[in-house]
Amino acid sequence: MDLKAFREDGHGAVIQFVGRKDQFKSKEEFLEECLDEFEDELEEYEPEDLPAVADVKEGHCKYYSVVPEDVDIDMDSGYMLCDPSEDGSFEVYYIDLN
């Protein structure tokens, strides 16, 4: 995973852009890539409402071959934000769109 759009319940509306932190030199570069890559998903936004560098957060992500039962999401497997202490987690930048 380099750069992904996370969707509500794994298949609905885009709720986050997420990218491996080690693939970008800075938050600014991550944001620029998101604006370019996900131009179609951002069409409905007015220019002043587009994500800015201040909206870029840092966290951890992991691929789950089986989504934990306690997670209320309608998908069997996939990438999800997680606690940094989880085995297999890696650092990411992300932008919440909701």
MOCORTA-V268383 format. One record per pair of residues at least 12 apart in sequence whose ideal C-beta (glycine too) atoms are under 6 Angstrom apart, sorted by the first residue. I is the first residue (numbers start at 1). GAP is how many residues later the second one is. If there is no record, write none. Layout:
I;GAP
I;GAP
This chain:
1;78
2;18
2;21
3;16
3;30
3;34
4;14
5;12
5;33
6;12
9;64
9;65
10;65
10;68
14;27
14;83
15;82
15;83
16;78
16;80
17;17
17;78
18;74
18;76
19;74
20;72
21;70
21;71
21;72
27;26
27;29
28;25
30;26
30;63
31;22
31;25
51;44
55;40
56;37
56;39
57;37
59;22
59;33
59;35
60;22
60;24
60;29
61;18
61;20
61;31
62;20
62;24
62;26
62;27
63;16
64;13
64;16
65;12
